Amino acid sequence: MSLARGVTLLTPGRGRGAEGAAIPQRLGRVLVVEDERDVAELIRYNLVSEGYEVLLATNGTDALRMARESHPDVVLLDIMVPQLNGWEVCLRLKQDPALAGIAVIMVTGRVAEGDKVLGFELGADDYVTKPFSPRELVARVRAVARRGKAADGKGKKAHLKAGDLEIDRHRFEVRMKGTLVELTPKEFDRGRPPGAAPRQIRRGEARRAPRRDRPRRGIPVPRPEIVTDS
């Protein structure tokens, strides 16, 4: 069934196929962004055989639209696709709070270390180079989808609000009374805004804390020797 130009939806069947073989139930939805027809068909065949519902897009513009409309579990993203390349697609997915939780696996012929590092810096969850093993690719899809479900199961809210304080985990933003608070990634992870006062020491804590500039009880302190001329 054709959904749009350059986009195709393929789903695994239910029950038994024409030859009587059992067809697995749908495990999740995968968006494949690939402009090479033979590569796209190879990926599609193996994913559908494993029970995944597959969306195919041949350019970056269609890929973003389909991601917003169908919200797939995983995106398999080639870098060299028309209109919007894979770098830009990945960046826009991760910057959109509604799509940031979608796992992205780069599937590309670019094998340079710099390309891999850039992919991870843009938010990709995995990076697979061509040529690839179809079985390994399916295993990686299953792994990143499993990690995503585990993260969702922890119940960690993306947006927290307590009084005048608001925290958006997807956008990495903190607002106080509607005003954006500038934080570094480390400060955001630690949950303490820049310039915040350190924890106050309660009465009695300083008394219990050991003084490093004072010798411990029972340890003899050597006295300085006094040397005189004879």
N, C-alpha and C positions, 0 to 999 in steps of 0.2 A: 504494500500500500504506500503510495507516494504522498508525503505530507507537504512538501515544498520542493522547489527546484534545488537539487543538490542534497536533499534530505530524504532518507528512507527509513521506515520503521520495520523491524523484523522481530518477530516474537517466537519463542518455542511453542510447539504444539502441546496440547493436553491429551492425556490418555495414551493411546498407542498410535504409532505411525502406520504408513501403508504396509510396511513389511512386518508389522506385529511387534516391533521393538518398542520397549517402554521409553517414553520421552520424559526427561526430568522436568519438574515444575520450575517456575520462574524463581531464580535466586536473587535477582536484582536487575536494575536497568543500567546499561552502559552506553555512553555516547562515544562513538568512534569518529574522530575527525581526521580524515585521510583522503587525499585527492587521487591517489593511485588505486585504480579499481581492483587490480589483482590482490594488492596488499589488504585493502578494505574487505574484500570477499574472504580472504584467508582468516582474518581476525573474526569477521562475522560468523563464519561457519563454526569455528571452534567455540566461540562464546555461546551461540545458540545451542550447540550440541551439549554444552554443560548446563543449560537451563537459564541462560540470561536473556533478557529482552534487550535488543540492540537497536540503537539509533545511529544512522550513518549520515554524516555531513561532509561535504567536499570542500568547504571554505569556512573561514573563521567567522564571518558574519552570520551564516546559518547556524554555526555551532553555538554562538552566544544566545541566539534566539531560542534554539531548541533546549538549551540548558535552563533558560528562564521558564519555558513552557512546561517541560517535563521533569525537571529537577532530577537528573540521573544520580545514581549512587557513585559512579566512577566515570571519568572522562579520559579516554585514550587519545592523546593529542600529538599529532605530527606538527613539527615546527614550520616546515616549508609548505604552507597551504595558502591559497589565494585570498585576496582582500584583506584579511587580518591574519598575520602570522601567529604561530603557536605561542611565542613569547607574549604578544599582546593579549591573546585570548586568556592565557593563564593569569596574567596580571589583572585583567578585568574580572575574572571569576573570583579571585581572592580578595579583591577590593570591594566586591558587592556583598553586604552582610547576608543577603538571602541565599547566596551561592557559595560563600566562603567555605562551607562545610563539605562541599563536594570534593572527593579525592581526585587528584589529577596525576596521571602517569604519562610522561613524555615518551613517545614511541617514534624515534627519529634516526636518520642516518648520520647525524652530527655526533661524532664520537670524541671530539676534543674535550679535554678536561675543563676548559673554560666554559664550554657550552653546558656541561653537566652542572657546574657550580652555579651558573646563571639560572638554570632551570630550578634548582633547589632554592636559590635566593628569591625567586619570584613566587615560590610557594608550592612547587610541584612535590608530590608525595613520593614519587619514584621516577626512575629514568631508565628506559630500555632502549638499547641501540639495535639498529638493523644491520645484518639479518638477525632474527630472533627465533627462539624456539616457541611455537604456539602453546605447548604445554606449560612452559615456564611463564609465558605472558598471562595465561589464564590463572596460574597459581598466584601471580603478583596481583591480579585483579581481585582474587578472592581474599588475599592478605590485607590489602588496603581497605577493602569493603568491611572486613571483619574489624579492623582497627577503628573505623568510623562508627560502627555500631556499638563497639565497646565504649567509645567516648560519649556517645549519646546516652548509653545506659547509666552512666555515672550521674546523670541529672545535673550537670554543671550548667547553670543558667548563663545565657549569653549576655543578658542585660540585668544588671542589679541596681536597685535604688533603695537608699536609706536616708530619709529626710531630704536634705538639699544635695546629697551626694549621689551621682549616677556614674556607673561603670559599664562600658560597652566592651565586652571581651573580643568581639569580632573586629571592631574598628580600632581597638587598643586606645580608647579614649576615656578620660575621666573628666567629669564636669561638676563644678560646685556652684549651685544656684544658677545653672544654665551657662556658666562661663567655663570655657575649655581650659583645663590645667595641663600645661606642657610637661610631659614625662618622657624620660628615656625608657627604652624597652626593659632595662634592668630595674628601674624604679617602678615600672608598671607591674612586673612580676613580683616584686617584693611588697607591693601595696603601700609604699610610703612615699608621699609626694616630696619633691625636692625642697630643701630648706626646712623640712619639718624638724621640730625639736626632738632630741633623743629621748629615750624612755627615762622618766624620772626615777631616781632611786628612792625607794621607800625608807622610812625611818627604821634603823636597825640593820639594813642591808650593808651599809658602808661599814658598820661596826663588825659585821661578820666576815666581810671580805678581807682576805689576807693582804697585808701591806708588803709589797715586794722590796721596799726600801728599808724595811725593818727586819733584822735577823730573827729567824724562828727560835722559839724557846728550846733550850737544851743544846743548841748548836754553838760551840765556842767560836768566838770571833778573835782572830789573830790580832795581837797588838803590834803596832809599828815598832820596829827596832830603832833604838837611839844609838847612833854611832858617835863616839867621842874620840878625839885625837889623844893618843897616849904620849 
